[in-house]
Amino acid sequence: MKLEEETTVKFKDEEILAMMQELEKQTEPRNIEEGTVRIGNEEYKFEERAFFDEALWVLVPDSFQPMPLSMQKLKYPYEQRPEIVLTNPTGTVNLTFNRVDQQLQNEWVEKLTSGMKNMLRKMSPSNVFYEQQVEDVRGKKIGYFDFKSPGMDEALYQLMFYLELSGETLMGSFNCSYRQHKDWRDVAVQIVRSIRTPDSEADEDEVEENNQKNDGTGISTNQNAVKDGIDTKNNNRAKEGNSE
């Protein structure tokens, strides 16, 4: 009888410890702009990288690298695969960016986001959709939605996002196995919110810094501006992810 009581107490102690550890994970700071972030059982540092001839800046995990073309062909078997595919060392978490030769204005982003979600819903009725949002990120509208989709081996979690880039459409995606989505979901949204473009509005700190660098004429020497007449069709395509 005593042995049974001791065993019961031991199991209760283990359950309490597991609950405390789970609660501790949930209360850990998860800001990708501030130091190391624990995602699942691993720690990640984020760095800002430029893509498409510095037309796009995004915070991404420093361990993410361009996916080899041989792996891309397996994960994205169609010919029109994304221009940029970044992946973690195990190839299980992916981030993609793709420019589409389709005109887009900032105010059209909400309609585009809804249209793409509806199209995916019709194409794959088995998808389970969650949240849809359009956020103003430094003056740039970015629309996104997330969903669960069937996979060959296991279900996938996917977050799709859309914005205007140099007058055309930028489509991006984040995906991982569905069992990882609780670890990655808020991080994926933070990655989307970290996006900067040449015509993004400066943050308050950036404005203050720019004001300090004024040359006396009232014009900031560090201000970014969109150049008129950029022909994105003639831009050199990004090299990330296009080598074996």
C-alpha angles and dihedrals in degrees: 000000000000091000091053091051092049091049091050091050090049092052091048091051090051091049091050091048091050091050091049091050091050091049090049090053091051093051096047114113111263103187109135090200093061118064128290121354123204112223113180106317096335136078122227135193119205128218132184113247130186124226137182096029091314093307090123132037122190137171108239134167109275090228093059113103135179110284113243113252092241090059092043090058090057097045096037105030095172119093096238094066120159118285092230124034119176122185141179120252092271095046092236100112118051139185121192138186126191133176116217123205091234125112116244134178126202093248092053095061096091092052092046092050093051091045094052092048091051091048092052090046091055094043094048113024089178091069114107111215125206125172132005121193141166112202133186106234111185090327093313119112112226120184124198143165134182134212147165116248134183117259136193094254103011141351118285132220114218135183117191123194136185137195143154115265120183090335095309137087124278116194121191137176142192121199140174137151112296092240087063097048097097089057096046108030100089090040091054090053090049090052089055091048091052093064116125130182132183091265096046115124114250120251117246091260090050091049091052091048091049092049090054089054095052111130093219096271093090091249117118113231090208099051119126119219136180112250116232118245099020108168104207091186089070096047115114109256116246114265097215113117096007100102130080 
